[in-house]
Every structure is written in C-alpha cells, then in structure tokens.
Amino acid sequence: MSTLKVVSSKLAAEIDKELMGPQIGFTLQQLMELAGFSVAQAVCRQFPLKGKTETEKGKHIFVIAGPGNNGGDGLVCARHLKIFGYNPVVYYPKRSDRTEFYKQLVHQLNFFKVPVLSQDENWLDYLKPEKTLCIVDAIFGFSFKPPMREPFKGIVEELCKLQDRIPIVSVDVPTGWDVDEGPISQPSVNPAVLVSLTVPKPCSTHIDEKHTTHYVGGRFIPRDFANKYGFETFGYESTDQILKL
Amino acid sequence: MSTLKVVSSKLAAEIDKELMGPQIGFTLQQLMELAGFSVAQAVCRQFPLKGKTETEKGKHIFVIAGPGNNGGDGLVCARHLKIFGYNPVVYYPKRSDRTEFYKQLVHQLNFFKVPVLSQDENWLDYLKPEKTLCIVDAIFGFSFKPPMREPFKGIVEELCKLQDRIPIVSVDVPTGWDVDEGPISQPSVNPAVLVSLTVPKPCSTHIDEKHTTHYVGGRFIPRDFANKYGFETFGYESTDQILKL
C-alpha cells in the first residue's frame, strides 16, 4: 500500500471547502449526487444482479445514513441503487435539519418507494443474512471525531456482530475509524468494501487487502488540483465513476 | 418507430414541473448533473477514445450552449467530457442571468480549463472537420418556440453547412425542430445523434434512423410515474445512464 496516495482529514476538509468555494463553484447538491452515484456503482460492481435469481435480486441493501454529508451521500446512493434494480431500505435515525435539501433527498426516496426508517422503527428486522445483500455504511465521514454517541454507538455495535455474515460497504471512512489513524476506537466496523471519495484518507492504509476491496469514487478533480494537494488523479476508465484500487 | 413512446412538449413540461415540485423534490442542480452526465456518456459511447491516435484524441468537441436549461445540460456535459479525456470547447453566446447556478457551471468549466467562448469570439475557428470530433447542440430544448432569433439563427445556419462533415449530437430536441412536429422550421439541424432526456419527444419520430443514432438518457423516473404519463421506463443496463433505442 506504500504507493497509495492519501490525504489527511485536514486536507480533505480544505479540498471540500475549495471545491465549493467561489472560485470553483461546485454545489453540495452536485458533489453529493456524483458521490452517491459512485457508491451505488461500486455496490453494483461488487454485487452484480446479472445472473442472480429473483430471490437474490429481492434481497435488501441496508443503507444506514448518518446526520451529515456522509449520510447525504448514502441517501443519494440508495436512490440510484433502486434505479439500478436493487431493493434498498434506508435507516435514517437522526435527520439533519441543516438544510431543506436533506428533506428533499428523503422525498426523492419516497418517490421511488424506498422505505426510510426512523429511529424508533424495527430496523434490525431488515438485517438478516438470508435477506440482506449488503450494508451501506454512510454514517460518518472524514469529519468524524470520537467518541461515538448514541444512537450510532449501539447501531455500530450491532453491525459489528453481523459483519461476518453481511458484507459492509463503507462510504469514505469506515464508521468508528479515526480518519487519520484507522480503527483505534471502539466500536469500529470492518468493511468488505471501502469507497474512498475523491482521494483515499490515511485510515484506508489500515484495511486488510485480503478482506476489503478498495474503490475510489467521486470523479470531479482535475490533475492540477490533485497535484496541488499532493496526489495524482486516478486512471478511471471511460465513463466510470469508480476505480478499483 | 411505431412502438416508440413519446410525450408532447406540454406533458414534458408537466413532468419537469412535478419532478421539481414539493412532493418529489428533485432540484434543478441534481437533474442537470444527471442529464449532462448522460449526454457525455452518449458522446463517449458514440465516439470512443479507446484505440484512437493522440491526434484524434486532441480533437475538439464543440459544445454550443443556449440560454436556458438545455444550455445548462450542455455546460455540465462539457465538464464530464473533459473528465472523460476529451477536449471540449464551449460556445456560450447568450448567458443566463436567471440564477447564480449558471455562473457556477461556468466557473466549474474554468476550473477544468475548458474554454468558454463569448459571443464575440472566433467560434468558427473551432469548427473545422479536421480538428473537431463532433458538435454538441445544447441550444434549445422542449420549450423552444419558433421563430429562432439571433445570434442562434446565424449559428444554426453555420451548423447546417458543416453537419455533413462534423457530426452533431443534439440534446433532447434538435435545434430548430418543433418539439411536437419535427423539422418544420428553418434553419434546422440534422443530428447524427439524438439524446432524448427522460423520454423521447414527438419530434424524435421524424429522425431518419439510417442517419441518426437515438439514445435516451436521464435515468431518474420510476415506473409508476412513467406509466402515469403514458410511457414505460427504459431497459437501461447496469449503471448506464443512457440506452440506445
């Protein structure tokens, strides 16, 4: 993994800020759409429906959305998964009131008949190895700082019990991991798939390559900009929004 | 073409309004990102870079953006084409002041070093068969009503002179065509590729299948919603955002 270029949580925050600043002018809505799409594409690449039985195709993808932007990526991802023919269910226990846009993302999921569970619903009913294809962990991203609070602490403890039987796809940072240091706090998930957004974070060097498939997604950075932050752009193919590292 | 389901300009306007209404809650920024991406994917499918010489890869894609949403799709498309490795140039003669977002789309193109030409620049210099791969016609969409005014009338007349030697990719509605009636007004382009967004419009039944490759793109409609408007969803494959019809 020595050749893998990573950027620290501090630099990742600067990159995000500059991308959405007055010079470049990306909006959160655009970047979230592309990020969520890329996570959905990674799920599709890792767990293709092609050739699967109807029973297999009917399995749930359990998307857990946290309260911030990582959760927003999860909401967008769930919508695209539904469009791709999957059967996502979203658990969104702590909803952001920060912007109207998060509510709109939920309306969009309603429109596509994707169930969005609230904190008090029986979310564990949807987490059974025989009927759950995978879990999308969109709880916390690069701005997470331990300790983890409830309800997420309890949720992640449940995920840890299930992760040997239901593969977890983590968005950008596996939940519970320190962005720079890796899995130093408890509880922490051990994802089967990690989708790094824009560029891998230092924690990604702690994944066990035998266990975890690593993708990068979020294809919206030109070379000069990447170089300025000390990394190279990735060799995405054709119109792909993800690349297996 | 008798089995092709189309919706009139009137219904297309209602679909757009409902998609961005309070119930469903899509934003213009989201739909434009997905629409522009799908047009870029159609260009990539039709004119793949793979196996091309460096000279071929260096050819321009000339994107002409109109003043409204069709133009916005073109601006987004140009950015994705650049990311996919193409060499787009945007001609944006009449810039929308309607929202800040259109300015941001131009900032994003500046960020990716995609030239954005103003009305008084020598745009014809970029339209040479030997150095132009194709033209993306993102001038007018389903809300266009003739007669066409300047500067677009003159621009489309130039495109008509060139279109036998440089293929035109039209976004949703070939410029100059009546959305419902087809190429009844002058000037009208004769595209080599038509990318219908969401669902084909009636004018698309007037294309000559021998000359024009027809894609549908903009994959953000569930089946129930399509049925309500009298059409079926399209059989997109995997994560594709376009389907060749």
Interface residues (C-beta under 8 A of the other chain):
Chain A: P22 Q23 I24 G25 F26 T27 Q29 Q30 E33 L34 F37 A40 Q41 C44 P48 K50 H80 K82 I83 F84 F101 K103 Q104 L105 H107 Q108 F111 F112 K113 R219 F220 P222 D224 F225 S238 T239
Chain B: P22 Q23 I24 G25 F26 T27 Q29 Q30 E33 L34 F37 A40 Q41 C44 P48 K50 H80 K82 I83 F84 F101 K103 Q104 L105 H107 Q108 F111 F112 K113 R219 F220 P222 D224 F225 S238 T239
